[in-house]
């Protein structure tokens, strides 16, 4: 059963029905108790009234008279003398046998239950009897007089419950209808005015999700627009260079045009790879769970990977400090981050310069530091270079303006902090990444 309305109605109406049954049972048993108490008192009163000596003067009625008044009598009285001779019986036939000792008795006799009260005196024994069928009829009658009005109210209460459940669920129906009429791009928050307290948290969570979706779609639209703008220039250059290669007849010019064409293709390929990497690192696009990553091994592998590029550009690339460090994160993303920081430091450092990489822990945090002897970045531009596609005007090195933006995206994904400062040792740029150390409670 998945319908909330049906579930509420079943529980409420079922509870109402069970409550009615419980009330009926309680009423009946209470009526039975009261009737028994009342008629037991009546048995005692009748028995004590026959203690008068004149009771012996009453003869035993014949059977015809007893049968005539049987339907009117509810009590039967029998009196025996000291010799056990029946001296009196009421006009009810047949009668229960003599009982002892004195007091109340309950007897199954002649297929009926009887309630009997016995008084024993030196010269007589008085026995007053009453069939429990009479008490049952009386208790049932009393109970019905109470239960019937209550039973008549149950349909009315059921109708009120039906209406109340429908009205209580109306806000959900209204929200469902409003969302059903929206277009795919309508991400405005759902109005939460005059909503019940039980539904408002659901609507607030839905509005929070819509806000995150709106932000994600805005980022996606911005990313697509920026990517289209950035790809347009290298692709146009590649097309023009291909036309030059096609039209020129001079072999020297053809070779030069081919070199430019290859460089243009390489730049377009690099830019496309960077764009795909940036898209994959978006938090909304992350699908793999975090796991423990050996950051020391990752840093060493990165330096080995970029050693040929550093050697080609005559850059002294070295690991000045390293400590064992493990973080919980995305190994591929962290590899890309370290690669971009190292690549940027090598590319923007003049030939004969130095790039130092360090890995250590401080104040419970893991710090990765990459610093170079290049020109550095002015303080007023350090926040801008972390934006996508931002390139400094005086920067002559080829690139897409995405390296540091990708590094910041990876840092944000790992709740880390990426900062840019001057290098006090080498005089160029110092990029520092701070990450939280992995703990045993971290899960993959």
N, C-alpha and C positions, 0 to 999 in steps of 0.2 A: 504494500500500500504506500504510494508515493504522494498522494494528494494530501496537502496540509488541511484543507477544508474537511475532507472525508475523515482524516485521522481525528481532528478535533471533535467532529460530530459523533463519531463512534465512541470516543472516550467520554464525552460529556453526556450523551444520551444513554450510553451504557451505564455510566455512573448514576444517572438519575433513576434508571430502571432498577438497578441494584439497591439504591437508597430506598426506593419505594417498597421493594420486597423486604428489606431489613425493617423498615417502619411497620409494614404489615405484620411481620412475624413478632416484632417487639410488642405491638399493640395487642395481638392475639394472646400472647403469653401473659401480658399484664392483665388482660381481661380474665383469662383463665385463673390467674392467681387471686384476683379480687373476688371472682365468683366463688371459688373454693373457700376462701376465708369467710365470705358472707354466709354461704350455705352451711359451712361447718358450725358457725354460730347458731344458725337456725336449727340444725340437728340437736345441738345442746339444749336450746330453749324448749324445743318440743319434748325432749327426753325428760328434762327437769319438771315440766308441767304435768307429766304423767306419774310423778311421785306421790300425788294426792291419793288418799285411801279410796276415793270414789272411783278410781280407775279400775278397781277389782269388781265393781258392780256392772261394768260394761261387758256385755256378752260378745261372743264371736259372731260376726255377721255372716249371713249365708252367702253363698258364692254369687247369686244373682245380683245382690245389692253391691257386692264388691266390684263386679264387672261393670255395673252401671256407672259407677263414679271413678273408674280406674283412670280415665283420661283426665280427670280433674285433680287427682291427687298426685303430688310429686314425692311425698314422704310416706313411708310405711312404718307402722309402729307395732311392735310385738311385746307382750308382757307375760312372763312366766312366774309362777309362785315358787315357794321354797322347795317344793317337791318336783319342780321341773315341768309342771303341767301348764300348757299354754292357756292363759286366762283371757288374753285379748290379742286381737290382731286387727290392723286397719283394713279398709275395704280395697285391698290390692292383692291380687293373686296371680302367680305364686309369690311366696315370700322367701327371703334368704334364710338359711339355717341360723341357729343360735351361735353366737360368738363369745369368746372370752379371751383374755381378761377384760376389765373395764377400760374404756377409752375408745379411741378411733381405730378403725380397721378399714382396709381396702381389700375387697374380695372379688374374685372372678367366679361368678355363679350364673348358671343358665345362659352362658354365652354373653354375659354382660358384666361390666365392672360396676361394683356397688361400693358406696361410701357408707360405713356403718359406725354408729356411736352407741356404746353399751354403758349402762349404769347398773351396778350390782349393789343391792341392799340386802339386809338380813332376810327379809321375807319376800323379796321380789327381784326380778331382773328385767330391766327395760332396754329394748333394742330399737333404735330408730335408724331406718335405712333409706337410701336414696340412690337411684341409678345415676351413674356418671354421664349417661347419654343426655340426661336433662341439663346437667352442668355444661356439657359440650355445646348444646343448642344455645344456652344462655350466653356462654362466652363468645360463640360465633356471632350471635346477634349483636352483642355489645361491640365487638371488634369491627363488624361490617359498618356499623353506624359511624365509626371513626374513619375507617379506611376508604369507604366509598367517596367521600368528599376529596380526600387526598388523591385518590386515583383519577378523579375528574380533573384535578389540576395538572396532572402529568402531561397530557397533550398540549395544554397551554404553555407549560414550561418548556416543552420540547420545541414549540413554535418560536418562543422567545430566544432559545439557544440558537436555533437555526438563523434567525434574523441577526442576533448579536455576532455570531461567527462571520456571517457575510459582511456585516458592516466593519468588523475588525480587520478583515482581510482586504477591504476595498483599497487601502493605500497601496498594497502590493499589486493589485490588479491595475491601478492607475499608473504605477511606475512601469509595469510590464507593457501596458498599451503605449505609454509615451516613448519607451525605448524601441518598441516595435515600429513606430512611425519614423524613427530617425534614419537619416542617410548614413552611409558608411563613414563619411568624413565629419559627421556631427559629434564632436567630443566635448561639448559644453557640459558642465556639471548638472546633475539632476537636482532640481529644487528640493530642499529638505525642510521647508517650512511646514509646520502643523503636522509633522509626522509623529507617530507613536514612538516612545522611547525604545521599544524593542526593534523597530525597523530602522531608526536613524543610524545606528552603527553600520548596518549593511549598506545604506545609501552613502555614508561617509567613506566606507571602504571602496565602493564603486566609483565615487567621485575622485578618490585618490588614484585609482587605477586609470581613470580617464585622463587625469592630469599627467600621469606618467606616459600614457600613450600619446597624448598631444605633444609632450616634450620630445618623445622618441621620434614621432613623425616629423616634427619641426627640424630636429637634428638630421633626419634622413633627407628631408627636402633640401636643407642647406648643404649637406654632403654631396648630393647629386648635382646641385647647381654648381658648387665649387669644383667638383670633379669634371663636369662638362666644360667649365671654363678653362681649367688647367690643361685638360687633354686637347682642347681645340688648337692651342698654339703649337705643340710638338707634332701633332698629326698634320697640321697645315704645312709645317716646315718639311716634314717627311714627303708630303705630296709634291711640294715645289722642288725639292732636291731630286725626287724621282723624275720629274719632268726635265730637269737640267741634264740628268744622266741620259735621258732618252734623246735629247736634242743635240747634245754636244758631239762633235766629231773628233776633237782633239783628245788623244789618249791621256795626256797629262791632266787636262781639265776633267776628263771622265773619271780618272782615278781619284782626283781630289773631291769630285762630287760624290763618288761612291763612299769615300771616307766620311764625308759629312752626312750622307744618307745613313750609314751604319751608326754614326754617333746619334743621329736623330732617333733612329729606331731603338737604340739602347736607352736613350733618355725616356722615350715613350714607354718602353717596357718597364724601366725602373719606376716610373711614376705609376703605372698600372699596378705593379706589385705592391707599391706603398699604399695605394688606395684600397686594394683588396685586404691588405694587412690591417689597415685602420678600420675597415668595415667589420672584420672578424673580431677585432678587439673591443667593439662596442659592448657595454654591459648587457644590453638587450639581446645580443647575438651569441653570448657565451653559453655553451651547452655542456662543456666538460667540467666535472667537479674538480675542485682544488685538491692537490695532493702535496706531500712533503717533497721539497726540491732542495738538492744539495747545491747551494749557491756558490760555494768555493769551487766545486768542479765546473760549474757553469761559467764562472769568470775565467778560469784557466783555459777552457775550451774556446771561449771567445777570443782570447789573446792569440791562441794558436791559429785560429781561423783568419785573423786579420794581420798576422805577422808578415805574410808575403806583400800585402798592400803597403804596410809600413816600411818594409825593406825597399820596395820599389820607389817610394817617395823619400827615402833616406831619413826616416823618422825613427827615433829611439823609443820603441814601445816596450814598457816594462811593468812588472807587478811589484810594487814597492812594499806591499804589506798584505798579508792574507791570513785569515783565521777560519777555522771550521764554523760554518754557519748553515742553518737549515731554516727555510721559510715554507709556509703553506701557500701554495699558489699554482699558477699555470706555468709549467716549464717552458712551453713554446713562447708565451708572451714575454717572460723574463729574458729568454735568449734573444728575442727581437729587441727588447729594451737595451740590453748590454751591447748588442751589435750596433744599434743606431748611435749610442753614445760614443762608442769606440770609433766607428766610421766617421762621425762628424769631427771628432778630435783630430783624427789623422788627416782628413781632407782639408781642414781649415788651418792646419799648422804648416808653416813654410818648411821647405826642405832643410834638413839638418836639425830640426827641432826635436822636442821631446814630448811624449805622452805617458803619463804615469797613471796607473790604476791601483786602487787600494780597496781591500775588503776587511772590515773589522767591526767589532761590537762596542757600543758605548751607551751607557745608561739604559740597558735592556733593549736597545734597538740595534738592528743590523744596518751598517752604513756602507754603501758602495760609492767610491769617489773616483771620478775621471777628470784629470786636469791636464792642460796642454800649455805649450809656449807660443800659441798663436796670438792673433790680434785681440781676442776676447770680444765681449759684447757690452756696449754701454749700458749703464744701470737702467736708463729709461726705456730700453728696448727688451730687457730680459723677460718681461712678462709677455710681450708681443710675440717673441720667437717661439713661444709654446703654442701659439694659435696655428690652426691649419693654413697651409699655403702662404704663410708670411715669410718673406725673404727680404733681408736687408738690402738697401739700394746699392751699397758699395761692395756687396758680396759678389765676387767674380767666379766663385767655384760653382760648377754645375750641381743642380739639386732640384728637389721638388718642394722644399719647404714643409715637409711632413715628418722628417726624422725626429725632431724634438716633440712634435705634437703626438706622434705615436708613442714615444717614451712616456709622455705625461699620461696618455690614456692607459698604458700598462700600469703605471704607478697608481693611478686612481682606481683601477680595477682591483689592486691589491691593498687599497687603503693606505698607500704609502705617500711620501712627500718628496717632490722633486724640486730642488732649488738650484739657482744659478748665481755664482759669485766670482769675484776675482781670485785667481790663484796666487797665493802669497809666495809659493815656492818657484813656480815656472813663469809667472807673470801674465799668463793668458786667462782662459776660462776654466772655472772649476764647477763641475756639475756633481751634485751630491744627491743620492737616493737613500731615503730612510725607510726601512721596512720593519715590521714586527716579527720577532723571532717565533718560530713554530713551537707549540706546547703540546704535551701529550693529549690534551682535550680536543685539539684540532682534528677534524674528520676530513676524510677525502671527499 
